[in-house]
Every structure is written in C-alpha cells, then in structure tokens.
C-alpha cells in the first residue's frame, strides 16, 4: 500500500506511520470480508505486504495518473513507471496507491489501465488501483470494487442500461459472466432496487447498495432488500470468473519471473 507523499499529506498532514498501518490493515480486512461474503475465501486471501510513502510520478490527480499509466502500459516482464517498479520489486499482486482528495474527480477510485495480460483476461490489469483520498480509502467496498476491474470485471447490464453507456457491460470471450448484477427501479423509495459489488456506486437509487458486499453469483438467490432475489445470471457470474482466474493464474506470476 503506497501513499503519495505530496498530495496525501496535504489532506492529512498529521497522519502518522501508525495511522497508515492501521488504515492499511483495515483495508485488507475489508477486502477479505468481501471475498468471504462472496464465498471465495478458499480461492483468495489477501495479506498486507508493505506500507510506504512515495512521490508519485504523474501529478496529484486521478486524471493525470490514469492518463500516465494508460499511455505507458507495462508489458510482460518490463516495468515502465515507478509504481510498476515498486509492484515488481515487492512482488505485489495488488498495489493500492492512495492520493490526497482530488476534488476535480467524481470517482472514488480508478483501476489502472487495461493492458492485455496473458490471453485470458484482456481487460485485466497488472493490479494497480488508485484511491481518491482518505475517506474513500476507509469506505468498505471501494477498493474491492476497483480490484474487481484488475481481475477483468465490468459494472454490468444494470449500470449500462441506467447510464446508457455500453462499455459497462461485456459478454464476449473472457467477459462472459464478468459483470456486476442488480435491478434498477427509478422510484426513489423502492425496496426492490439492488446491486452486487461491481454495480454499486453508479445506481443512485434507494436501497441500490443492499448487496454491495459481494460479487455477482448466479447460484445464489439471497440478494435484494428482502434477500430473496437472484444475485446473478449467465452474464453476471463474477464469482465463477474469479475462481477461474485464481485456478489458472494464481499470482500474476509471469510479472515476477
């Protein structure tokens, strides 16, 4: 877990080493709870490897960092930028990079780029997630959501339908099943609107986040406000996709050879 020493301390000037380690442990705990809620504990367990400061290359905003890393994608066995180098040096499956609050961005966090990695997950990243400020770093599900993108997951059909933007929903190739799931009801006080983790944050309707603590799973029917709704379908079955990812690749091992 890496803190940008310029922007983060502008937001939290008195944040101590102990504070950072406490926050980092809380984040890892929240991630493991999501995977437990998703019944993925036997496939994934996340541990804290390192907490340190770094002077991020690329500015202090999500937009500048995202552009830099998307324009300078790491290739297999070749680290191009400073966070790529840190990730490779410490052999991190996931690098969480926390900047100070960027008021110019509406996003709580962004998964870094979408380079082609292996042939298996064309949308999967090497595993770098940028988080927008201290408050978003503390939120229970933000980082697990962004992590989902680094494993090739999309927001899902409910988000695509709600926003009118098709890129939120993919069903071809590896993306088969790699989507969030939910139901949108435009009534402000509807109890039957809900989402799973990858769809949360976009669906601004009452009760839409009722199941934001788990990934989509077509085998479960305990979602929704009353816990009697489906948690996925054939195109929204992220748990199965994540099981495949863990089984076939485990760590992003080629990156460390």
N, C-alpha and C positions, 0 to 999 in steps of 0.2 A: 504494500500500500504506500503510495508516494504522494506527498503533499507539495504543492507548488510553493516554494519559499517566498516568492514575491507576492502573489495575489492572496493566498490563503491567510497569511498573517496580517494583511491589510484588513481582512474581515474579522479575524480572531487574533488580535495582537498578543494576547496573554495566554495563548494555547500552549501548554507545556508538553514535554515529552510524555509524561504520564497521561495527560489528556488524550494525546494522539493514540497511544497504545490502548487506552480504554475504548475510544471510538472504534479503532480497528477491530478489536475483539468483539464489540457489539455488532459490527457489520458482518463479520464472519458468522456469528451466532444467528443473525437474521437470515443469512443465505442458507445455512444448514437447516433451519426451520422450514424454509420454503421447500427444500428438497425432501425433507421428511414428510411434510404435508402432501407432497406430490408422490409419495411412496417411491422415492428414488434414493433413499439412504444407502441401499445395498450397492448402488452403482456410483454414487458420488459422495465424497466427504471433503470439505474444504478446510484448510488449516492456514493460519497466518504465518507467512514465511519471513516477511521483512517489513519494517516501518521506517521510512526515512524521508528527509526533505530533498528537494531537487529544484533547480532553477530551470523550469520547462522551456525548451526551445519552442518558439511559435506563438508567443504572446500570452495574454491573460484572458482571452475569451474563448467560449466553446467554438464559435465560428472560425476563429483563426487556427485553433488547434486541430479542429476537424479538417479544415482545408489542407493544412500542412501534412497531416498524416494520410489523407486520401490522395494527395498529389505525390507522396513519397512512400508508397507501399513497400513494406518489407517483402522480400522474396525468400523462398526456401533457403535456409542456412545463411541468409545475408541480412544483417541488421543495418538499417539505413539511418535511423534517427536515435536520439538519446534514450527515449523510453523503450524503443526496440532493444537497444543495447542493454539497458537495465533489466529488461524482462529476460533476455537471453542469459545474461550474467548470473542472475539469481535463479534461473530455471523456473519461472513463474508461469503456471497455467493461465492465471488471470492477473493482470496488473490493473489495480484501481488507482486512478490518478485524480486527486481531488484539488480543484482550484477554488479560489475565493468566489463569492457570489457574483455572477455575471448577470447584471440586471438587463442587459441588452438581449438576452436569450430567454425564450419561453420554456426551454427544455430543462428538465431536472437532471438529465444526463444524456450522453451520446456514446454509443459503441463505435469504436474507431474503425471507420472504413469498411470495405467489403472486398478485400483481395481474394483471388481464387486460391484456395488452400486445399491440398490434395485434390481429388476429383470428386470427393464425396460431398462436401458442403460448399458449393460455390459462393454462398453468401456468408460463410463463417470467417471470422477474423482471427488473427493470432491471439486475441484475448486481451485487448486494452480497452478500458472503459473510463471515460471522463465524467466526473460528477460535479455538478454546478453548486458549489458552496456547502457550508457546514450543515444547514438544515436539511438539504436533500440527502446528504450522506447519512444522516440519522434516520431518515424515513425507512420503514421496514422493507419495502418491496422495490424501491428504485433500482438498486444495484443488481438484484436478481433479475429484474426485467431487462436491464441492459446486457447482463450476462447472457440471457437467452438469445439476444441478437448475435453474440460472438459464437454461439453454437448453431447459428443459421435459422433462428426462429423469426417469424413475422408477426405483425399485430393481429391479423385475422380478418375474416369477412365482415364481422360486425363493425369494425373500425373503417374498413374500405367503404362499406355502404353508408356509414354515418358521415364520413368526411368527403365521399365522392372521389377518393384518391386510390386508384387500383394497386399501387405499389405496396400497400399494406397487406396484400393477400396474394400468396403464391401457392399453386397446387401442382406444379410440374417438377419432375425429377426428384431431387433430394427434398424439395419443399413440400412434397406430398405429406400432409399431416403436420407440417412445421408451422402451425398457426395458433394464435390465441383463439378463444371461443367466448361467445356471450350473446346476450339478447338485449336489444335496444328498444325502449319504449319512450316516446318523446313526452309523455305525460310527466310532469315534474315530480309527482308524488307516487310514481308507480313502484310497486314492490316486485314486479316480475322482470325488471331490468337487472342484468348482472354480467360480470366478465370474469374470465380467468386472468392470470398474471400478465400475459403478453398483450392483452387488450386494455388493461387498466390504464388510466391516465388520459385516454382520448375520449372516452364515452362520458360526457359531462351530464349524466342524468342521475336522478335519485337512486340510491342502492346499487349503482353500477359496479361498485368495487367489492361487492359482497364476497367474492371468491378470488380476490387478488393475491391470496397467499399460496396459490398452486398453479401449476401449468395445466394446460388442457389435456383431457384424458377421456377417450370415447368409451372406456369401460366403466366409468363412474356416472352415477345419476344422483349425486348428493350436492349439486350446486344450486345456485339461486337463493333468494331470500328465505324460502321455506325448505331449502336443502332437498328438493325433490325434482330438480331439473337436470338434464344431461350436462356433463362437463366437457363434451367434445363430440366430434363426429369423424368421419373418414379423413376429412381435410383439416381437422383440428385435433391432433393427437400427439401433442408435443412430448408427452411422457415417453411414448414409444420411440419417437425420434431421438430423444436424449439417451435412452437405453442403447439404441443402435450406435450412437456416437461414442458412448463410453466403451462399448464392447469392441468396436472396430478400431478405435484410435487411442483410447485411454488418454494419456497425456499427449500434448501436441509434440510428440517425441522427435519427429524429424527436425524440428526447430532447434533442438539441443545437441544434435549429433555433430 
